[in-house]
Amino acid sequence: MKIKLTGILIAAVMILAACSPQTNSPAATSAPAAAGNEIKISGFAFNPATITIKVGDTVTWTNEDGTAHTVVADDKSWKSDNLENGASFSHTFDTAGTFSYICSIHPTMKGTVIVQ
């Protein structure tokens, strides 16, 4: 009886170990694809105000202010809705160039995305 119980316990431990999340796997420890392409909106400013990315990269803006903001390309080719505190907006840049943008609610807030 003791041997059967030990065998059952060992089997149960092996099954549980196989089902538990693996924290050392490459997928669990690798950085997200957009890491570094994030712009925080705080203190009525885009931080960083200028970012350089590659063609095909996505930039994400996240509002950390207590008031709503927007992200609008100067040429109006892309724009966000009003972003309340905690809200985010993402845009993928498919062509090289320099893209200036503002907050349409607070037009003194300006930023630039350089796509190489």
Residue pairs with C-beta under 8 A, 6 or more apart in sequence:
21 28
22 28
23 29
33 58
34 57
34 58
34 59
34 60
34 90
37 51
37 53
37 57
37 58
37 59
37 60
38 59
38 60
38 61
38 62
39 46
39 47
39 48
39 51
39 59
39 60
39 61
39 62
39 111
40 46
40 47
40 61
40 62
40 64
41 47
41 61
41 62
41 63
41 64
41 65
41 69
41 71
41 83
41 103
41 109
42 64
42 65
43 65
44 65
44 106
44 108
44 109
45 109
46 61
46 101
46 103
46 109
46 110
46 111
49 110
49 111
49 112
50 111
50 112
50 113
50 114
51 59
51 111
51 112
51 113
51 114
52 113
52 114
52 115
52 116
53 59
53 93
53 113
53 114
53 115
53 116
54 115
54 116
55 93
55 94
55 95
55 96
55 115
55 116
56 92
56 93
56 94
57 92
57 93
57 115
58 90
58 91
58 92
58 93
59 90
59 91
59 93
59 113
60 88
60 89
60 90
61 71
61 80
61 83
61 88
61 89
61 90
62 83
62 86
62 87
62 88
63 69
63 83
63 84
63 85
63 86
63 87
63 88
64 85
64 86
65 85
66 85
67 85
68 82
68 83
68 84
68 105
69 82
69 83
69 103
69 105
69 106
69 109
70 79
70 80
70 81
70 82
70 83
70 103
70 104
70 105
71 79
71 80
71 83
71 89
71 91
71 101
71 103
71 111
72 78
72 79
72 80
72 101
72 102
72 103
72 104
73 79
73 99
73 100
73 101
74 99
74 100
74 101
74 102
78 91
79 104
80 89
81 89
82 105
83 89
93 99
93 113
93 115
95 115
96 115
96 116
97 114
97 115
98 112
98 113
98 114
98 115
99 112
99 113
99 114
99 115
100 110
100 111
100 112
101 110
101 111
101 112
101 113
102 109
102 110
102 111
103 109
